Amino acid sequence: MRRRTLLAGAIVTAMSATALTNGTASAADPGPSVTRTGTTTLDSTAIFFVSYDGLVNNNSFQKNGLLTYKGYQYAAWYTSTRYAVVARRALGASGWSTVTLTHQLKYDDSHNVISMGVSKTDGRLHLNMDSHSDGFTYVKSVAGLLDNPSGLTWTASRFGSPQSTLDGLALTTQFTYPQFIATPEGRLQLSYRVAVSGNGRNALAEYDGSTWTALGEWTSSTGTYTSEHGSSTARNMYLHGIDYDVNGRLHSFFTWREQSSAVMCNSGGITNHDTGYVYSDDRGRTWRNNAGTAVGTTGGSDKVAVTDSGLVIDSLNPDHSLMNQESQATDSAGLPHAIISYVPGRFGQCTTNYVSDRTANGRAFHVRKNSSGTWQKTEIPVALNSSQRTRLVLDKYDNAYAVFPYGRIAGASKASGYTDWTLLYDGADLNAFGEVVIDETRIAQDNVLSVLYQEKSSGTTPSALRVADFALPA
């Protein structure tokens, strides 16, 4: 398992609908569409500062900054006075009920996001916040709060005090990128990175309704990666997401970031390279490559490494400013989809400024596994006009939507084999700053795409934080 190879024929570039169609979409199914149905305001003066080209309240990799459970929607953010707030509303309601927690944002670091999760076994809301290669702050609600939202008041007394551990479980002093995921049985898992960018490992913890347990690390930061320019001996795996499908399989797309800039053609770029994919059929304990070969065990000695074979599904060297932590989703058949973005070779074979080159020439691509098991890739014909990330969602007909920076929305139909990407909404009336947060969980409940965004501002002048709702095909 130690030889790094590209999967044979891993990506087939999409050129025609005939070549890509799954053959399972019904001709009667509607194609993608979005109809804006309303906008609500979470905070008219939310904290605003730019770091890492983004905002702390709407980094698109938050999982989840906005979520829906049993007919209510929940949101979390930081106020202009740096306090963490958690809010809820009944689906379709125009007003939000808010609770201000006692925790205040420590640093002006946009990666110190708030992530939420639901433990279905006991109806609690969990929040993990304020961590970028540092300690974290954890808050959880009383049991049953999310199971009986209409019967239990939304007050500060429903939430426990901020903790620096998970109920006494100390994970690491260098903690980043919390992402909560619910298992099919209703347990709650927490994905996170240990250590720092370019030299870190992914790990999992699990809550069973009463106790948190550290499952351990499952990726390795060691091994040698060599490009045409040079080598690197340390890195970290950046996840595009971590999601269970309808059949209980856990999927994760990723890219590697090397520690050494020697692998790049120019120091102004970024050391991200290759799009990889792994999955787990035992709730994240054992990880397998696309061929089904075990490549790592969580908490074990053998972890997923850059030298493992069969991981790469789309090969790309570090010269094209490939984005990390972009987006993924699974469809109604359990097939994995992802959005990746970079500067294509037609614009040159060496990016020299990560932000400006992506803004000028970056493009997003839809990567998916079709029903025959082949990986396919389609360029979305919408310029990024941004250095930032795009989010992917699928509706109940498996039509795909790419939610771009500034709230622009493009869509493609399953019936076409995802070859008919077109811009559905230009986002101009949102006045959004950049990346947006989407509610991954709401579409299944009432067929609405909710987009959390923050309005443009300058310096550190607070601005409005809002949620726009879009009806998808009925």
C-alpha positions in Angstrom: 0.0 0.0 0.0 3.0 2.3 -0.2 3.3 3.1 -3.9 1.5 6.2 -4.9 -0.3 5.8 -8.3 -3.1 7.4 -10.2 -6.2 5.3 -10.7 -6.1 4.0 -14.3 -8.6 6.0 -16.3 -9.8 7.8 -13.1 -11.2 10.9 -14.8 -13.1 11.0 -18.0 -13.6 14.7 -19.0 -17.2 15.4 -19.8 -17.7 16.3 -23.5 -21.2 15.1 -24.2 -24.4 14.3 -22.4 -24.5 10.8 -24.1 -21.1 10.0 -22.6 -22.0 10.9 -19.1 -25.6 10.1 -18.4 -26.3 7.5 -15.6 -29.2 6.2 -17.6 -31.4 6.3 -14.5 -32.8 9.9 -14.6 -36.5 10.0 -15.6 -37.4 12.1 -18.6 -40.2 13.5 -16.5 -38.0 14.8 -13.7 -37.6 18.6 -13.7 -34.2 20.1 -14.3 -32.5 22.5 -11.8 -34.1 25.8 -10.9 -34.0 28.3 -8.0 -36.7 30.7 -7.0 -35.8 33.1 -4.3 -38.6 33.1 -1.7 -37.3 35.4 1.0 -34.4 36.7 3.1 -34.1 37.0 6.9 -31.6 38.9 9.0 -29.6 37.1 11.6 -27.6 40.1 12.7 -27.6 43.6 11.3 -24.1 44.3 12.7 -22.2 41.0 12.7 -18.4 41.1 13.2 -16.5 41.8 10.0 -12.7 41.4 9.4 -10.9 39.8 6.5 -8.3 37.1 7.1 -7.2 34.3 4.8 -9.4 36.2 2.2 -12.5 35.2 4.2 -14.8 36.1 7.0 -15.2 34.1 10.3 -19.0 33.9 10.0 -19.2 32.5 6.5 -16.3 30.2 5.6 -18.0 27.7 3.3 -16.2 24.7 4.9 -18.2 25.2 8.2 -20.1 22.0 9.0 -22.4 23.3 10.0 -22.9 27.0 10.4 -26.5 26.5 9.3 -28.6 23.3 9.8 -32.2 22.1 9.9 -33.6 19.4 12.2 -37.2 18.4 12.9 -38.8 21.4 11.3 -36.5 24.1 12.8 -33.4 25.8 11.4 -30.4 26.7 13.5 -27.6 29.2 12.9 -24.5 30.3 14.7 -22.2 33.4 14.4 -20.2 36.0 16.2 -21.5 39.5 17.0 -19.8 42.8 16.6 -18.8 42.5 20.3 -17.3 39.1 19.5 -19.9 37.0 21.4 -21.0 33.7 20.0 -24.7 33.5 19.2 -26.9 30.5 18.4 -30.4 31.1 16.9 -33.4 29.1 15.7 -36.6 29.6 13.7 -39.4 27.4 12.5 -39.0 26.6 8.9 -40.5 29.4 6.8 -40.7 31.9 9.7 -39.3 35.4 9.2 -37.9 35.9 12.7 -35.1 34.1 14.6 -34.9 33.6 18.3 -31.3 34.1 19.6 -29.2 33.1 22.5 -26.0 34.9 23.3 -23.4 32.5 24.8 -20.7 33.7 27.2 -17.8 32.8 24.9 -16.1 35.6 22.9 -14.0 35.2 19.8 -10.3 35.2 20.7 -8.5 36.3 17.6 -9.2 38.0 14.3 -8.8 34.8 12.4 -11.5 33.8 9.9 -10.7 30.1 10.4 -12.0 30.2 14.0 -15.5 29.3 12.8 -18.5 28.0 14.7 -19.6 24.5 13.7 -22.8 22.8 14.9 -24.0 19.2 15.1 -27.0 17.3 16.4 -26.8 14.1 18.4 -30.0 12.3 17.5 -29.7 9.8 20.3 -30.4 12.6 22.9 -31.6 15.6 21.0 -28.7 17.9 21.9 -27.2 20.7 19.9 -23.4 20.7 20.0 -21.1 23.7 19.1 -17.4 23.7 18.6 -15.7 27.0 17.9 -12.7 29.3 18.0 -9.9 27.0 17.0 -7.1 27.3 14.4 -4.1 25.2 15.4 -5.1 26.0 19.0 -7.4 24.8 21.7 -11.2 24.8 21.1 -14.3 25.9 22.9 -17.2 23.4 23.2 -20.8 24.1 24.2 -23.8 21.7 24.2 -27.5 22.1 24.9 -29.6 20.2 27.4 -30.9 16.8 26.2 -34.1 16.9 24.2 -33.9 20.6 23.2 -34.0 19.8 19.5 -36.6 17.0 19.8 -39.2 19.4 21.3 -38.4 22.8 19.9 -42.0 24.1 20.2 -42.3 23.0 23.8 -39.0 24.1 25.2 -38.0 27.8 25.3 -34.9 29.0 23.6 -32.9 30.5 26.4 -29.4 30.6 27.7 -30.3 28.3 30.5 -30.7 25.5 27.9 -27.0 25.6 27.2 -24.1 24.5 29.3 -21.0 26.5 30.1 -18.2 26.8 27.5 -15.6 24.0 27.9 -12.0 23.5 26.6 -12.6 19.8 26.3 -15.4 17.5 25.1 -17.0 16.8 28.5 -13.5 16.1 29.9 -12.0 14.5 26.8 -9.0 16.5 25.8 -8.1 15.9 22.1 -5.1 18.1 21.2 -3.7 21.5 21.8 -3.5 22.1 18.1 -7.1 21.6 16.9 -8.6 23.0 13.7 -11.6 22.5 11.3 -14.3 20.9 13.4 -16.9 19.1 11.4 -19.9 17.3 13.0 -21.4 14.3 11.2 -24.3 12.1 12.4 -24.0 8.4 11.9 -26.9 6.4 10.6 -27.5 5.1 14.1 -27.7 8.6 15.5 -24.4 8.9 17.1 -22.5 12.2 16.6 -18.9 12.2 15.2 -16.5 15.1 15.2 -13.8 15.3 12.4 -10.9 17.6 13.1 -7.2 18.2 12.2 -4.4 17.7 14.7 -1.3 20.0 14.3 -0.8 22.6 11.6 -1.2 23.3 7.9 1.4 21.4 5.9 2.1 19.0 8.7 -1.1 17.7 10.2 -3.3 14.6 10.6 -7.1 14.1 10.4 -8.8 12.5 13.4 -12.3 11.5 14.7 -14.1 11.5 18.0 -17.6 10.1 18.7 -20.4 10.8 21.0 -22.8 8.0 21.9 -25.5 10.0 23.7 -23.6 10.1 27.0 -19.9 10.0 26.5 -17.3 11.3 24.0 -14.6 8.9 22.9 -11.5 9.7 20.8 -11.3 7.2 17.9 -7.9 8.5 16.9 -6.0 9.8 13.9 -6.5 8.2 10.4 -4.2 10.1 8.1 -0.4 10.4 8.0 1.7 13.5 7.5 4.8 11.6 6.6 6.2 10.2 3.4 7.9 11.7 0.4 6.0 13.5 -2.4 8.0 14.6 -5.4 7.0 16.9 -8.2 8.9 18.0 -11.2 10.3 20.8 -9.2 11.3 19.2 -5.9 10.3 17.1 -2.9 8.4 17.4 0.4 8.5 15.1 3.4 5.5 16.5 5.4 2.0 17.5 4.5 -1.6 17.3 5.6 -4.8 16.0 3.9 -7.5 18.7 3.5 -11.0 17.3 3.4 -13.6 18.5 0.9 -16.1 17.1 3.4 -17.0 13.9 5.3 -20.5 12.6 4.7 -22.6 9.5 5.1 -24.7 8.4 2.1 -28.2 6.8 2.1 -26.6 3.4 2.5 -24.4 4.2 5.5 -21.0 4.6 3.6 -18.8 7.4 4.8 -17.2 9.4 1.9 -14.4 11.9 1.8 -12.7 13.7 -1.1 -9.5 15.5 -0.3 -6.4 17.3 -1.5 -2.9 17.2 -0.1 -1.0 20.3 1.0 2.8 19.9 1.1 4.9 21.6 3.7 7.8 22.4 1.4 7.4 25.1 -1.3 10.1 23.3 -3.2 7.4 21.3 -5.0 6.0 24.4 -6.7 7.0 26.3 -9.8 6.7 29.6 -7.9 6.6 30.5 -4.3 3.5 32.7 -4.9 1.3 29.7 -5.5 0.1 27.1 -3.1 1.3 23.6 -2.5 -2.0 21.8 -2.9 -2.0 18.9 -5.3 -4.2 16.1 -6.6 -7.8 15.3 -5.8 -8.2 12.0 -3.8 -11.0 9.9 -2.5 -11.5 7.4 0.3 -14.5 5.8 2.0 -15.4 3.8 5.1 -18.1 1.1 5.6 -17.5 0.8 9.3 -18.3 4.3 10.6 -14.8 5.7 10.0 -12.8 2.9 11.5 -11.3 1.5 8.3 -10.6 3.6 5.2 -10.5 2.2 1.7 -9.4 3.6 -1.7 -11.7 3.6 -4.8 -10.8 -0.1 -5.5 -11.9 -1.1 -2.0 -8.4 -1.8 -0.7 -7.8 -0.9 2.9 -5.4 2.0 3.1 -5.7 3.1 6.7 -7.2 2.4 10.1 -8.4 5.1 12.5 -6.3 4.9 15.7 -4.1 2.2 14.2 -0.5 2.2 13.0 -1.3 2.2 9.3 -2.8 5.5 8.3 -3.9 6.9 4.9 -0.7 8.4 3.4 0.4 10.2 0.3 2.4 7.1 -0.7 -0.7 4.9 -0.7 -1.8 3.6 -4.1 -5.2 4.2 -5.6 -6.1 7.4 -3.8 -5.9 9.9 -6.6 -8.9 10.3 -8.8 -7.8 13.5 -10.5 -4.1 14.2 -10.9 -2.8 17.8 -10.7 0.6 19.1 -9.7 1.0 22.0 -7.3 1.4 24.7 -10.0 -2.3 25.4 -10.6 -3.5 26.9 -7.2 -5.9 24.0 -6.5 -8.3 24.9 -3.7 -8.5 22.9 -0.5 -11.7 22.2 1.6 -14.0 22.8 -1.3 -17.2 20.8 -1.3 -18.8 17.3 -1.7 -22.2 15.6 -1.6 -23.7 12.2 -2.2 -26.8 11.5 -4.4 -29.9 9.3 -3.9 -28.0 6.3 -5.1 -25.1 6.9 -2.7 -22.7 8.0 -5.4 -20.2 10.7 -4.4 -19.9 14.1 -6.1 -17.4 16.9 -5.5 -16.6 20.4 -6.6 -12.9 21.2 -7.1 -11.4 24.4 -8.5 -8.0 25.6 -9.9 -6.4 27.5 -12.7 -6.6 25.3 -15.8 -3.5 24.8 -18.0 -4.9 26.8 -20.8 -4.2 29.9 -18.7 -0.6 28.8 -18.1 1.3 26.0 -16.4 2.5 28.1 -13.4 0.5 30.3 -11.1 2.6 33.0 -9.5 0.1 34.6 -7.2 -2.5 32.3 -5.6 -5.2 35.0 -5.0 -4.9 37.0 -8.2 -4.5 34.1 -10.5 -7.5 32.2 -9.2 -9.5 35.4 -9.3 -8.6 36.1 -12.9 -8.6 32.5 -14.3 -9.9 30.0 -11.7 -12.6 27.6 -12.8 -14.7 25.1 -10.9 -15.2 21.4 -11.9 -17.8 18.9 -11.0 -16.3 15.5 -10.3 -18.5 12.5 -9.8 -18.7 8.7 -9.8 -21.3 7.4 -12.2 -23.3 4.2 -11.8 -20.8 2.2 -13.7 -18.1 3.1 -11.3 -16.2 5.6 -13.6 -15.0 8.9 -12.4 -16.1 11.8 -14.6 -15.3 15.5 -14.6 -17.1 18.5 -16.1 -15.9 22.1 -16.1 -18.6 24.5 -14.9 -18.7 27.4 -17.5 -18.8 30.1 -14.8 -15.7 32.1 -14.0 -14.8 32.1 -10.3 -13.9 35.8 -10.2 -12.7 35.0 -6.7 -10.0 33.1 -4.9 -12.5 31.4 -2.7 -14.6 28.3 -2.5 -17.8 26.9 -4.2 -20.4 24.7 -2.5 -22.2 21.8 -4.0 -25.7 20.6 -3.3 -28.0 18.0 -4.9 -31.8 18.3 -5.0 -34.3 15.4 -4.6 -34.0 14.7 -8.4 -30.2 14.6 -8.1 -29.8 17.8 -10.1 -26.6 19.5 -9.0 -26.1 23.1 -7.8 -22.9 25.0 -7.4 -23.1 27.9 -5.0 -20.3 30.2 -6.0 -18.7 33.1 -4.0 -21.0 36.1 -3.8 -24.0 33.8 -3.8 -24.1 33.0 -7.5 -25.9 29.7 -8.2 -25.3 27.5 -11.2 -27.1 24.2 -11.9 -26.9 21.1 -14.1 -29.4 18.3 -14.6 -29.0 14.7 -13.9 -30.8 13.9 -17.1 -28.1 15.5 -19.2 -25.3 13.7 -17.4 -24.5 17.0 -15.7 -23.2 18.5 -18.9 -25.7 21.4 -19.1 -24.3 23.7 -16.4 -25.8 27.2 -16.5 -26.0 30.2 -14.3 -29.4 30.3 -12.5 -28.9 33.2 -10.2 -26.3 36.0 -10.4 -26.4 37.0 -6.7 -26.1 40.7 -7.5 -28.8 41.8 -5.1 -27.3 40.0 -2.1 -24.2 42.2 -2.0 -22.4 39.2 -0.5 -18.7 39.5 0.5 -17.4 36.2 -0.7 -17.9 32.6 0.4 -21.3 31.5 1.6 -22.5 28.8 4.0 -25.3 26.5 2.9 -27.7 24.4 4.9 -26.9 20.8 3.8 -29.7 19.3 5.8 -32.7 21.5 4.8 -33.3 20.4 1.2 -34.5 16.9 2.3 -37.0 18.5 4.7 -38.8 21.1 2.6 -37.0 21.4 -0.7 -35.5 24.7 0.1 -31.9 25.8 -0.4 -30.8 28.2 2.4 -27.7 30.3 1.9 -26.1 32.2 4.8 -24.0 35.2 3.6 -22.5 38.4 5.0 -22.8 41.7 3.2 -19.7 43.5 1.9 -18.0 46.0 4.2 -14.5 47.5 4.7 -11.9 47.4 7.4 -13.6 46.2 10.6 -17.0 47.9 10.1 -19.7 45.4 11.0 -22.2 44.3 8.4 -25.5 42.4 8.0 -25.5 38.6 8.2 -28.5 37.1 6.4 -30.1 33.9 5.2 -31.6 33.8 1.7 -34.0 31.0 0.8 -34.5 29.5 -2.6 -37.2 27.0 -3.6 -35.9 24.1 -5.6 -38.0 22.0 -8.1 -41.1 20.5 -6.5 
